Amino acid sequence: MDMDHPRKPQPAPLSRMQPPSPGKKTRWTSDPVMGYLFTLPVIASLSVFLIGPILYAFYLSFQQFTFLNPDLSQFVGWDNYMRLLQDERFHTALKNTSFYSLGVVPVQVSIALLLALIVNSRIRGKTFFRVAYFLPTVTSTVAVSVMFLFLFKRDGLVNALLSFFGVEGRSWMLDIDFALPSIMLMAVWTTVGQFMVIYLAGLQDIPSDLYEAAEVDGAGPFRQFWHITLPLLKPTTFFIVVMSIIGTFQVFDQMYVISKGEGGPLDSTLTVVLYLYNVAFKDFEMGYASAIAFFLFAVILVLTLVQRRFFGEETRM
């Protein structure tokens, strides 16, 4: 190679730079066609296993339908949705789910933020604390539910600890007043580690020079947290609150394991999804169950839109 006159990069051949003429056929091996071919498996799987079942469930919500005898299905219009307004057991399930969400979400978000601040600080052994807080998240929900059943039974560890303070023990999961709060405690313990990791990622995205400038201006830790950390964590908080609300409104497995699928005692742990499951797979009323599912979808959609408006324009991606 001539070092005094380095070779200039040659332009691409004209035939490769020009777009194909309108009348010319596109080869099946060209980039656009191959791109569509590669997306076909995903489009087909989403259509068959996601979009198709959703549309079919929406169709069933206007039917009186059971898989035991599908030939006798009939169109009933909005009757399944009107039935929701008069179904007292559904009202109980909706009230329990709302109470569960109102109790779990604020506590969950607050503790997750507190733990993220702790493990993001300059403490020794913070890797151990990150693993310890995150470990319940990867534990099976069924295993955790069985463990809490043993902890909260009459001769369990909780009552043994309370007896030192003179508090009388009880069967927490069989008490109509304490069954749902006990499950809420379990939900917070098992899910707070997941949101802690998300908050931790948000904290590490905040530029450190903002804190350095705040220190130069004389701002203490509390003012730095209030004026820098919280505003810059707003999109992260929005995401966590929405995911937490969706998770609490879809709670099922803990209630199913602890109440053996019945939502007891006296429907005190009956949630919307557990009631939907019983209607669909015990009573075999698929049309009514589909109406419950789409009502739940509407509730979650409205709550998400309200959250988006509350958290402002900066949360938009």
Secondary structure by P-SEA (a helix, b strand, c coil): cccccccccccccccccccccccbbbbcccaaaaaaaaaaaaaaaaaaccaaaaaaaaaacccccccccccccccccaaaaaaaaacaaaaaaaaaaaaaaaacaaaaaaaaaaaaaaaaccccaaaaaaaaaaccccccaaaaaaaaaaaaccccaaaaaaaaacccccccccccccaaaaaaaaaaaacaaaaaaaaaaaaaaccaaaaaaaaaacccaaaaaaccccccaaaaaaaaaaaaaaaaaaccaaaaaaaccccccccccccaaaaaaaacccccaaaaaaaaaaaaaaaaaaaaaaaaaaacccccc
